[in-house]
Every structure is written in structure tokens, then in C-alpha cells.
Amino acid sequence: MSQLQPDENTGKIPRHIAIIMDGNGRWAYRQHLPRVAGHRRGAEVVREMVQRCVELDIPHLTLFAFSTENWRRPALEVRLLMNLFRLMLRREAKKLHSNGVRLRIIGDRAALAPDLQKLIGDAETLTAENHRLTLSLAVNYGGKWDITQAARKAVQLCQEQGKDPAMLNEEDIARHLALADIPEPDLLIRTGGEERISNFLIWQLAYTEFYFTDTLWPDFDGVELGRAIHSFAQRQRRFGRTGDQVQDPACDVG
């Protein structure tokens, strides 16, 4: 029996899964391989996760690929990661398109090489009209950056419209966030044993369910994804309400 069948039957499949893909380097170390081998294997797992989400009719998948803090890594590793990203865009864009997957890159592109920015733009244009799955890759992304750039845009719009920035509310800022046009994540998965969000989607994770696993990203597969979704399906999401209200919205808890 499929690991996911019980949750599919109850309808508790998340609409949007976000994943912090952690553990590539440790996986490579345990295999007595260079770190880049872990990143390459991790890229293969991305392909598998996209396929599983398509099969499960999960409409949104967001992956933390490269953070604003990752520039602090050794220059050689950063260069290899960027080259791997280039290779992925060249090889996978057409495959994603043929499978109805929309690819989008979120993050500050200004620090990326011009040829990489062009590859990103070409892949996004190619897949822009696809609706089966939206795959968002966070590259040179940080939650603090996201909120800051959204706040700046909100203030600028206020000034252009002759309004008082002091009147800005949450919605005014939220509409300028990187993922403003899709639902906020229902489930965050972090692999590799760490239990923190590492500056990822700070605003958007306010009511997200977290799932932490010791499994390293290169070993994360469909079964592991099933365990995460099964855990999600057992939880009662209250969003500030009581459990009784969730079970019966008409309930008067007075």
C-alpha cells in the first residue's frame, strides 16, 4: 500500500510544501566523496520531489537552494553550486515545461552572473503558462531580504499615490513578497537533522506546520515525503481558533 494513500483519502494533502534541503555535504563526507557529489545527488532528489508532487496534485513546491548567507562558503564550492544551477536550468527547463511545471526563481538576482540571470529569465518565460505545479527555487534568497524589499516597494507605492506610509498594514507589505501570488506553505520540511528555519520564508511560515527529519537531503525520497505528509495530516490546524471551532465552525464557544 502506498505510504500516501490514507492521507489522500482524507484530503489532507498540503497545497504548498516548502523544503530546506540540508545535508548534501555531510552525505558526501559519509560516502568519502567531494562535497559537490552531494550537491549533484541533491539535484537528482529535486527531480524526484517534483515528480512526486505532480503525481499527488500538490500545486506548489518551494525549495531553498541558495541563501543570502551561502556566499560565505568557500569560493570554489559557491562556483560549483552556481555551475550546477546553470546545468540544471539548461537540462531541466524543457522537461519541466513538458510536464506542465512552472518554474520561478525567488531571491535577489542582482548578485548573480548575467548569463545565469538570462538562463533564469528564459526558463521562467518558457514555463510561465504552466499550471500543474509551480516550482519555486529560492536562490540568493533570505527571509529578511524578502520582507525588506517588500516594505520598500510598499512605501514607494504609498508615496507615489500620495498616501501616508504610517497607514501601511500587513496586506500592503504582503502583496510585494516573493511568493505573494500563491498560498503560504502548509508544510515546511527540513532535512539533515537541524531544527531551525535559517532565514527562509520568515513571513510566510507564520502558520506553517514544521517537519524535521534526520534524513540527509540526498537520501530523501518518496517514502520520506510520505512520512512528512502523513505527519501533516495528523495535525489540527487551528489558526488561532479553538479545537472545537475547527471541528464545528458553527460552534459557539462564547
C-alpha positions as CSV (number, residue, x, y, z in Angstrom):
1,M,0.0,0.0,0.0
2,S,1.3,3.5,-0.8
3,Q,2.6,5.5,2.1
4,L,0.4,8.4,1.0
5,Q,-2.9,6.6,0.4
6,P,-4.5,7.3,3.8
7,D,-3.8,11.0,3.6
8,E,-5.0,11.2,0.0
9,N,-8.3,9.6,1.1
10,T,-8.9,12.2,3.9
11,G,-7.9,15.1,1.6
12,K,-5.2,16.2,3.9
13,I,-2.5,16.7,1.3
14,P,-0.8,20.1,1.6
15,R,-1.4,22.7,-1.2
16,H,2.1,24.1,-0.7
17,I,5.2,22.3,0.6
18,A,8.4,24.2,1.3
19,I,11.7,22.4,1.8
20,I,15.0,23.3,3.3
21,M,17.3,20.9,1.5
22,D,20.1,20.2,4.1
23,G,22.8,17.6,4.3
24,N,24.4,17.4,0.9
25,G,27.9,18.0,2.3
26,R,27.5,15.5,5.2
27,W,26.2,12.9,2.8
28,A,29.2,13.3,0.5
29,Y,31.6,13.1,3.5
30,R,30.0,9.9,4.7
31,Q,30.4,8.5,1.2
32,H,34.0,9.6,1.1
33,L,33.2,11.9,-1.9
34,P,33.8,15.6,-2.6
35,R,31.0,17.9,-1.4
36,V,30.0,18.6,-5.0
37,A,29.0,15.0,-5.3
38,G,26.4,15.6,-2.6
39,H,25.1,18.6,-4.4
40,R,24.8,16.7,-7.6
41,R,22.9,13.9,-5.8
42,G,20.7,16.5,-4.2
43,A,19.8,17.9,-7.6
44,E,18.6,14.4,-8.6
45,V,16.3,14.3,-5.5
46,V,14.8,17.6,-6.6
47,R,13.7,15.9,-9.8
48,E,12.1,13.1,-7.8
49,M,10.3,15.5,-5.4
50,V,8.9,17.4,-8.4
51,Q,7.6,14.2,-9.9
52,R,6.0,13.1,-6.6
53,C,4.3,16.4,-6.1
54,V,2.9,16.3,-9.7
55,E,1.6,12.7,-9.0
56,L,-0.1,13.9,-5.8
57,D,-1.6,17.0,-7.3
58,I,0.3,19.3,-4.9
59,P,0.2,22.6,-6.8
60,H,3.1,24.4,-5.1
61,L,6.6,23.3,-4.1
62,T,9.2,25.8,-2.9
63,L,12.9,24.7,-2.4
64,F,15.6,26.6,-0.5
65,A,18.5,26.2,-3.0
66,F,21.0,29.0,-2.0
67,S,20.6,31.5,0.8
68,T,22.0,35.0,1.1
69,E,24.3,33.6,3.7
70,N,25.6,30.8,1.5
71,W,28.0,33.3,-0.2
72,R,30.2,32.8,2.9
73,R,31.0,29.3,1.8
74,P,34.4,28.6,0.2
75,A,34.6,30.3,-3.2
76,L,35.2,27.0,-5.0
77,E,32.0,25.5,-3.6
78,V,30.0,28.6,-4.5
79,R,31.3,28.5,-8.0
80,L,30.4,24.8,-8.3
81,L,26.9,25.4,-7.0
82,M,26.3,28.1,-9.5
83,N,27.6,25.9,-12.3
84,L,25.3,23.1,-11.1
85,F,22.4,25.6,-11.2
86,R,23.3,26.6,-14.8
87,L,23.4,22.9,-15.8
88,M,20.0,22.3,-14.1
89,L,18.4,25.2,-15.9
90,R,19.8,24.0,-19.3
91,R,18.8,20.4,-18.8
92,E,15.6,20.6,-16.9
93,A,13.7,23.6,-18.2
94,K,12.3,21.8,-21.2
95,K,11.4,18.7,-19.2
96,L,9.6,20.8,-16.6
97,H,7.7,22.5,-19.4
98,S,6.7,19.2,-21.0
99,N,5.3,18.1,-17.6
100,G,3.3,21.2,-17.1
101,V,5.5,22.6,-14.4
102,R,6.0,26.4,-14.0
103,L,9.5,27.3,-12.8
104,R,10.2,30.5,-10.9
105,I,13.2,31.8,-9.1
106,I,12.8,33.9,-6.0
107,G,15.6,35.9,-4.4
108,D,17.9,38.9,-5.2
109,R,19.1,38.2,-8.7
110,A,21.4,41.3,-8.8
111,A,24.3,39.3,-7.4
112,L,24.0,36.5,-9.9
113,A,26.1,36.4,-13.1
114,P,24.5,38.0,-16.2
115,D,24.4,34.6,-18.1
116,L,22.7,33.0,-15.1
117,Q,20.1,35.7,-14.9
118,K,19.4,35.2,-18.6
119,L,19.0,31.4,-18.1
120,I,16.6,32.1,-15.3
121,G,14.6,34.5,-17.4
122,D,14.5,32.1,-20.4
123,A,13.3,29.2,-18.2
124,E,10.6,31.3,-16.5
125,T,9.4,32.6,-19.8
126,L,9.2,29.1,-21.3
127,T,7.2,27.7,-18.4
128,A,5.2,30.8,-17.4
129,E,1.8,29.4,-18.6
130,N,2.0,26.0,-16.9
131,H,-0.3,25.3,-14.0
132,R,0.2,21.7,-13.0
133,L,2.8,22.6,-10.4
134,T,4.6,25.8,-9.5
135,L,8.2,25.0,-8.6
136,S,9.8,28.0,-6.8
137,L,13.6,27.8,-6.2
138,A,14.9,30.3,-3.7
139,V,18.3,31.4,-4.9
140,N,20.2,34.2,-3.2
141,Y,17.2,34.4,-1.0
142,G,16.7,35.4,2.6
143,G,13.5,36.0,4.6
144,K,14.9,39.3,5.9
145,W,15.7,40.4,2.4
146,D,12.2,39.5,1.3
147,I,10.5,41.5,4.0
148,T,12.8,44.4,3.5
149,Q,12.3,44.6,-0.3
150,A,8.5,44.2,0.1
151,A,8.4,47.0,2.7
152,R,10.4,49.3,0.4
153,K,8.1,48.7,-2.5
154,A,5.0,49.3,-0.3
155,V,6.4,52.6,0.9
156,Q,7.3,53.6,-2.6
157,L,3.8,52.8,-3.8
158,C,2.4,54.8,-0.9
159,Q,4.4,57.8,-1.8
160,E,3.6,57.6,-5.5
161,Q,-0.1,57.5,-4.5
162,G,0.3,60.4,-2.1
163,K,-0.6,58.3,0.9
164,D,0.8,58.3,4.4
165,P,3.3,55.4,4.8
166,A,2.2,55.3,8.5
167,M,-1.1,53.8,7.3
168,L,0.6,50.7,5.8
169,N,-0.9,47.4,7.0
170,E,0.2,43.8,6.7
171,E,-1.7,43.3,3.4
172,D,0.2,46.3,1.9
173,I,3.5,44.6,2.6
174,A,2.4,41.0,1.9
175,R,1.4,41.8,-1.7
176,H,5.0,42.6,-2.5
177,L,6.6,39.4,-1.0
178,A,8.3,37.0,-3.3
179,L,5.5,34.4,-3.2
180,A,2.6,36.9,-2.9
181,D,0.6,35.3,-5.6
182,I,0.4,31.7,-4.2
183,P,-0.8,30.3,-0.9
184,E,1.6,30.4,2.0
185,P,3.2,27.0,2.8
186,D,1.1,24.5,4.6
187,L,4.1,22.2,5.4
188,L,7.8,23.0,5.9
189,I,10.2,20.1,5.7
190,R,13.8,20.4,6.8
191,T,16.2,17.5,6.2
192,G,19.6,16.9,7.8
193,G,18.7,17.0,11.5
194,E,18.7,20.7,12.1
195,E,15.6,22.3,13.6
196,R,15.6,26.0,12.5
197,I,14.3,27.9,9.5
198,S,17.6,29.6,8.7
199,N,16.1,32.9,7.3
200,F,13.8,31.1,5.0
201,L,10.3,32.5,4.2
202,I,10.1,34.2,7.7
203,W,6.9,36.0,7.0
204,Q,5.2,33.1,5.0
205,L,5.9,30.4,7.6
206,A,3.8,32.1,10.4
207,Y,1.2,29.4,10.5
208,T,3.1,26.6,8.6
209,E,3.4,23.1,10.1
210,F,7.0,22.1,10.6
211,Y,8.5,18.7,10.0
212,F,12.1,18.0,10.8
213,T,13.9,14.8,9.8
214,D,17.4,13.4,10.4
215,T,17.5,12.1,6.8
216,L,20.0,13.9,4.7
217,W,18.7,15.5,1.6
218,P,20.4,13.1,-0.9
219,D,18.7,10.2,0.9
220,F,15.2,11.9,1.0
221,D,12.8,10.0,-1.3
222,G,9.1,9.4,-2.0
223,V,8.8,7.3,1.2
224,E,10.3,10.1,3.3
225,L,8.0,12.6,1.7
226,G,5.1,10.3,2.5
227,R,6.1,10.3,6.2
228,A,6.2,14.1,6.2
229,I,2.7,14.4,4.6
230,H,1.4,11.7,7.0
231,S,2.6,13.7,9.9
232,F,1.0,16.8,8.5
233,A,-2.3,15.0,8.0
234,Q,-2.5,14.1,11.7
235,R,-2.3,17.7,12.9
236,Q,-5.2,20.0,13.7
237,R,-4.5,23.5,12.2
238,R,-6.4,26.0,14.3
239,F,-5.1,29.4,13.1
240,G,-5.9,31.0,16.4
241,R,-9.3,29.2,16.9
242,T,-10.1,26.5,19.4
243,G,-10.2,22.8,18.5
244,D,-14.0,22.8,18.9
245,Q,-14.3,25.6,16.4
246,V,-12.1,23.8,13.9
247,Q,-14.3,20.7,14.2
248,D,-17.5,22.6,14.0
249,P,-17.2,26.2,12.7
250,A,-20.7,26.9,13.9
251,C,-19.8,26.1,17.4
252,D,-20.4,28.9,19.9
253,V,-17.6,28.8,22.5
254,G,-18.9,32.1,24.0
